[in-house]
């Protein structure tokens, strides 16, 4: 039996593929019919099949034309809605939930480029996928890798609730970031796009002190021709105060650097002394003296004075 009716939900690619299939079948039947004589037993049935295929081809061509017109109309109607692309697939976003007319966290599952819509799954309602236009989807930009580090506090998507929730990055692994949500003991390995930085995580990020020594006049304190004399004087005072604070910071940095250098040197020297003095038994100055004449608290007490050999003058030519 030949199926001539196609569902309107099929894509243009599906319709064209079906048309090509019908045309190939028609050609095969036509070739087979030419090898049969008119008085053959199967001649009439093959002829009927050929005619039916020819009608199906015409119907399929009409469907392709209708689909093309439908796509053109859709393109015109949705030109102000933006355009979805393959790059949407797998991305987190905030999406418009039509029934509640609110925006919620979601993930793009698939896109239909022909009809210009995307299917999204809302976090917390992942069993239901909704078709949305590009203007109903706001893709989220994941943080840079260099901005994420172990021990950093940030926020991550809590899938079960469909909200951002405070967490801490405990470990960075090949498959993503191991995080622990605030108030929970379980660990989850999430992708970079499931995380976002907060004001706290940005302020707590370790900074390179060398780069902090660079200073420029803030844009809001730069002089403008339209500034009044009062505004200019105010800006000068603020710039002067900032410069002084910057100088103090440089001095503090230099002092801390010198201290660290001295501490490192001291540590190394202590280690060396420890190596050289291994095997030498340290004695307390408060141990009992070795003799009855010794006194507690005096090192070497009771041992008497150190004896030195008497110095003699050397005379050249002397035998002794």
Secondary structure, DSSP 8 states (H G I E B T S, - for coil): -------TTS-HHHHHHHHHHHHHHHHHHHHHHHTS-TTSTTHHHHHHHHHHHHHHHHHHHHHHHHHHHHHHHHHHHTGGG----GGGTT-EEEEEETTTTEEEEEEEEEEETTTTEEEEEETTEEEEEEEE-GGGEEE-----GGG--TT-EEEEEETTTTEEEEEEEEEEETTEEEEEETT---EEEE-GGGEE--HHHHHHS---HHHHT-----GGGS--TT--HHHHHHHHHHHHHHHHHHHHHHHHHHHHHHHHHHHHHHHHHHHHHHHHTTT-----TTS--SSTT--TTSTTTTS------------TT---
